[in-house]
Amino acid sequence: MDIATIIGIVAAFGLIVWSILLGGSIDGFVDMPSVAVVIGGTLGALLINFPLGRIVGMVGILKKTVLFKVEDPDEVISKIVKYAERARREGMLALEEDSENETDEFLRKGLRLAVDGTDPQLLEKILETDIEQVESRHAEGAKILGAGGTFAPAFGMIGTLIGLVNMLSALEDPSQIGAGMATALITTFYGAVLANAFFLPLQGKLETRSKEELLINYMVIEGIMAIQSGDSPRIVEEKLKSFLSPAMRRKIEDAKEAAA
């Protein structure tokens, strides 16, 4: 689970509610017609803009964004180097059992293809196609979240205009103007909160998670190709470390020295 996302969402909405309570009552910020305009309008616009299947598929993508944690690169490198050491000692067929027990679906698929003696170019093509599909799904999910971040404030303004029209139509009763103005502005508030505390932050987190996952997957391809070609475990490790930043490389080296 990505605890930072959970903390961020709870903190954002929690502090908003806290600030409301400091200045008055939460009841003044609850207005069901405004909720219907902003949430209903945003959802409707998303359904117009994207196919239903992709909107429904967002549930899985959001679940993965919030609950799924990408493996640390150093753990992936350590795992692949161990596979390289075993393949060096016992041959590629020795990795068949490892391929069955591997928990990472992408790495498991790559190991199986390598153990089956798949042509290296074909193996690389198959795995890269998988990556392209993952990248496409994530990009589509980020696009939907970005659209939600655009539509929500727009429907907030629409709700505000509706409220203003209703208020101006009842100007003969000045006592209702203040309450009417407050109700009109609530929809703008709802739209701004929904966009800036939900849609846009999750879009950014999904894009970050996507980059992290793609980096790991490209490392897996490089590692499997190196194992299949018979590279030594040290060469495999150096190839994989080339994907990392200097700070991450130093972290791996420090961990190895501490273990030694």
N, C-alpha and C positions, 0 to 999 in steps of 0.2 A: 504494500500500500504506500502511495505517495503521501506521507503525512503533511508535507508542506501545502499541498492543494487543499486538504481538509481544513488545516489551520487557517489558511487564507480565506476560504469561503466563510467559515464560522466567524473569523475575526471581522471580515468586512460587514456581514449582515448583523453581527452582534454589536459592533460599535455604532452602526446606524440606528439600531433599536435603542441602544443606551443613550445616544444623543437625543433621540426623540423623547425618551422618558425624562431626561434632565430638564427639558423645556416644557413638558406638559404631559398629555396622555396619549397612549398609543391609539385610542379610539378615534382620535381626530385624523389619523392617517390610514384608517381602514374605510375603503369605499368600494363596494362590489362592482358598481358600473365601471369605475376606473380600471379595476382589475380585469374586467371582461374586455374592455377596449384594448388595453395594452397586451395582456397575455393572449387573448383570443385573436386580436388583430395580428400580432407577431406570428403566432402559429399559422394563421390563415395565409399570411404572406409567404411564409416558408413553404407551405404546401403548394402554393401557386408557383413558386420559383423553382422547387426541386421535386423530383418524383417521390411518391409516398414511401417506396421501399428504402430510399436513401435517408429519409427523415426517421423512419423506424430503426434503420441501421445505426443511427447516431447513438442509440441507447448503449449498444455494445462498445462503440468507440469512446463514449464518455466514461463508461465503466473501466475501460482499459486505461484511459488517461488518468483517472482518479485512483484506481485500485492497483494497477499494474506497475511494477517497478522493474526497469530495465537492469539487466545484470551489469555489475561493475566490469569495465574492460579488463582489469587485472585478473579477475576471476575467470573470465573467458579465455584469456591468454594462458593462464595456468592450466585450465582444463584441456585446451587444444595441444599444449606442449606435452602433457601426459599422454595424450593419444598418439602424438608423434613419437614419443619414446617407446611406446608399446609396439607401434607399427614398425619401428626401426629394428626392434629385437625379434618380433614374432611374425612380421608381415601384415599386410592390410587385412587379411581374413580374420586376424585376431581381434579386430575392432568390431566384428559383427555383434558380439554380446554387448559391447559398449553402445553401439548404435541403438540397440533395443532398450537399454536402460537410461539413455540420455533424456533429460527432462525438457530441454530446449527443442521445440519442434523443428526449427529451421536447421539447427546443428544436427539433429537426428536424421533429417532428410538428407543432408549433405553426406553424412557418414555412410548411410545406406547406399547412396548412389556410388560413393567411392569404393565401398566394399564389394559392390556388384560389378566392379570393373568398368563403370561408365567412362566413355571417352572424355578426357579432361575438358575439351572445348564444349562438348554437349552438357557436361555437368555444370560448367560455369554458366552456360546459357540458361539452363533450367533454373538455377538458383537466382540468377539476375532477373529473370522474368518474375519470379516470386517477389523479389524486392520491389520491382516496378509496380506490381499490383498492390503491395502494402503501401507504397508511397502514394499511389493514386487514391486509395481509400482514405488515407490520412489527409491528403490535400482536399478531397471532397468534404470531409468532416470539418476541417478548418474553414472551408469556404462557407459551409452552412452556419457555423458559429459566428463567423464574421458578418454574414447576412443578418443573423438574429441581432447582433450588436448594432446594426444599422436600422433595422425595422423597429426595434423596441422604442428608441427615443422618438422616431417619427410618429408612431402611434400614440406616444405620450403627448406629443404636440396636437395630434388630431383630437384626443380626448380633452385637452385643454381648450381647444377651439369650441368643441361641443359644449363644454361647461360655460364658457364665456357667452356663447349665444343664448343658452338657457338663462344665464344671469341677467343679461341685458334685456331679455324679454320680460323680466319681472322687476324693472326699475321703479315701478310705482310703490314698491315696498322697500325702502332704503335699509331696513333692518336685516334684509336677506342678502345684501350685497357682499358683506364680509364672508359669510358662510359660503356663498356661491363662489366667490373668488378662491377661497381655500380649496373647495372641492375641485374647481377647474385646474388648479395647480398640482393637485395630487397625481394626476395622470402623467404629467411631465416628470414628477418625482419617481413614479414607478418605472417609467421608461428608462430614465437615467440610471437607476439602481440596477435594473435588469441587464442593461448593456454593460455597465462598468464593473459590476460585482459578479457577473455570471458569464455572459456570452464572450466578451472580449478577453478576459483573463483565461478562460478555458481554451479559447482559440490559440492564445500564445503558449499555453502549457502543452497543447496537442502538437503544435509545431516543434516545440523543444523535444518532446518525447519521441516524435517521429524521427528527428535528426539523430537522437541517441540510438534508437533501435536500428536505423539504417547503418550507422557506423558499426555497430556490433555485427550486423549481418554481413557487411562487406569484409569485416575482419574474419568472420567464419569462412567465407568463400576463399579468402587468401590462405587461411590456415589449412583448409582441406586440400586445396590445390597443391600447397607445399608438401603436405604429407603424402599425397598421391604421387608426386614427382620424386619422392625419396629424399627430400631435404633433411638434414640433421635437425634434431630438436632445437639446438642453439640458433640455427638459421631461421627455423620456423618462428621462434620467439622474437628474433630481431625484425623479421618481416611484419609481425603483428604489432610490435611496439612502434613501428614507423607510422601507424595510424594515430598515435597518441600525442598529446601536447608534451612539451619538455617537463612540465610540472608533474604530469601523470607518470612519465617515464622515471623521474627521480623517486616518486612514491613507490613504484614497483621495485626499484633497485634498493631503496632503503628497507623495504619489507623483506627482501631476499637476504640482505646483510644481517637484519635482526634475527631472521630465522636461522641463519648459519651460526 
